[in-house]
């Protein structure tokens, strides 16, 4: 048995949640070399690097897998925001299970299924940190009533605006949970009325009956909402992590199930030797190919097709090979539940069938 002592250097897993408009995205943009997955389109006015806005849960997972495979593309991956990402996950789950809503299974089972699916994202994000990249996840905040089992009455509590099973998973996963809010004082006027004053932006780093937060870095419980307050922690984490000079070993990508962009990192033994001296994510010649997307195909499916250079014929061939619908049937004529559940919801499996069918094409 191997026993080690001392601190283990690793990139940070940070969760930042707060009220709308307080500047969560701007705060996250100050982390080292950030790359955003903007699920809600709120970073349009920020000069940052970003993936295309994910229009499906499968597309979001593919973007995270890309960072796992190409860790040199950024130093910080930002998921902005967790609650909007969860809505993509719930929509995907309902489509695959053919539910009209998350409560269809009854007795809270739908929320448990949803938490299991969201856990896949957290596992992928942990892989990102193992590749030497910080992860920052933002979320909106909301007030909920809390009743303690050993006390009478209830009180307001700030929480992440995710479902009740997902929020504690995110808190447990993170190294640092920050809550951002405007500090407001209730002041009684001479007329006896109570008015709110103040409004300074503050962040809270430790647990309080009115909010969730945590840190293991000795931060003060309350700080100005400025990146400079935690910059030293981030810099220390960066200095302690060895940079990754090469993409993931060629024996690993099979487990990652990446899209074919770029093919040099997928383990193709026939790749030219000059690729070893190229950039970590060199564009392949076929990357210039833009598949023709027929009108009427849902945006979520069209985005997955473009990201993976998949044509409508590829999908029709794969669907026909599995015996679902005849080869000549247009995708727009497929039933909606089949498109949502089998094409979008099970994209990874569909893409593997497409690759197999391409190999079977005679030349």
Buried (B, 14 or more C-beta within 10 A) or exposed (E): EEEEEEEEEBBBBBBBBBBEEBBBBEBBBBBBBBBBBBBBEBBEEBEBEBBEBBBBBBBBBBBBBBBBBBBBBBBBBBBBBBBBBBBBBBBBBBBBBEBEEBEEBEEEEBBEBBBEBBBEBBEBBBBBBEBBBBBBBBBBBBEEEEEEEEEEEEEEBBBBBBBEBBBBBBBEBBBBBBBBBBBEEEEEEEEEEEEEEEEEBBBBBBBBEBBBBBBEEEBEEEBEBBBEBBEEBBEEBBEEBEEBEEBBEBEEBEEBBBBBBBBBBBBBEEBEEEBEEEEBBBEBEEEEEEBEBEEEBBEBBBBBBBBBBBBBBBBBBBBBBEEBBEEEEEBEEBEEEBBBBBBBBBBEEBBEBBBEBEEEEEE
